[in-house]
Amino acid sequence: MFAGAAWLVIGWSVLRLEPIDVTRVAGPIVLFGAVCEALRALAGTRTWWLNAGLAVLFTATGVIMLVSDDSGYTTTASLIGWYLLVRGAVDVAVGIMTRGSDRVWSLLVTVGVLETGLGFVSASPSARGAQTVVVILGGLGVLRAVADLVTALRLREIAAKGRDVLELPPERATGLAGYSAGRTDFEGVSRKPAKHRARDTGAAAATAEPPRESFHDRVVRTTADLDAMLAQAGITGPRAGARTGRDARDLPPVPDSPAGIENAPAGNAARPEPPAGGH
């Protein structure tokens, strides 16, 4: 996000420069692009090696632009074109590579195509005037600002979705932790040592052990057995639509004042429910 905002400021500021100042600011702009590539490489993305290589390449390009003693705009325009051609080609390649997983890949490809075209114009003989170089630098800043801002917002969106997926309600998190712990204990139980294969296949088939029960099947079976035991003991939960205890219409009115509480008849006291077994 910071890089995108910085590129936008650079694109606006370059258009306000005098033509004589273009050769002095082009080198630092390319070096800033190298710093952005280095930060991307340190972020640990899948293409970190590509960003690291671009950081080294752009650093060398910026240094050459700074130490060049060319009084004209030929070297500056050609090196800016080199930067734009490389950066645009990489954006196009990365956008096409991520077209199946990133819904903004077409925007990245479009920015890469525009950068490549701008670099082609900058490296061509038509970019020999100061005004043309100024416009190309301004376009470079705007295109990089769009690409970096879209990438930052997309990464923020993905990170937010990841947090929503990982966050669970407390009861589900507790259940998942218990299930995982039980599965670990179940899989950690030592199995019986393997026996040698018997020569008599008939006897081996007769004494063969049944297939090992999975942890999930054991959980389901244990839960069903527990429900059956509770049902035999007469402990059953309320069913949907069933009346639980006395109906609300049969209850006496609730007193709403201290005087009403003192004058309430003894019949308002809660009566114990008979046990489920009838004892």
Secondary structure as GFF3:
##gff-version 3
##sequence-region A 1 279
A	DSSP	alpha_helix	2	14	.	.	.	ID=ss1
A	DSSP	three_ten_helix	19	21	.	.	.	ID=ss2
A	DSSP	alpha_helix	22	42	.	.	.	ID=ss3
A	DSSP	alpha_helix	48	67	.	.	.	ID=ss4
A	DSSP	alpha_helix	74	97	.	.	.	ID=ss5
A	DSSP	alpha_helix	105	123	.	.	.	ID=ss6
A	DSSP	alpha_helix	130	166	.	.	.	ID=ss7
A	DSSP	alpha_helix	170	188	.	.	.	ID=ss8
A	DSSP	alpha_helix	201	206	.	.	.	ID=ss9
A	DSSP	alpha_helix	215	232	.	.	.	ID=ss10
A	DSSP	three_ten_helix	248	250	.	.	.	ID=ss11
A	DSSP	alpha_helix	258	263	.	.	.	ID=ss12
A	DSSP	three_ten_helix	266	268	.	.	.	ID=ss13
###
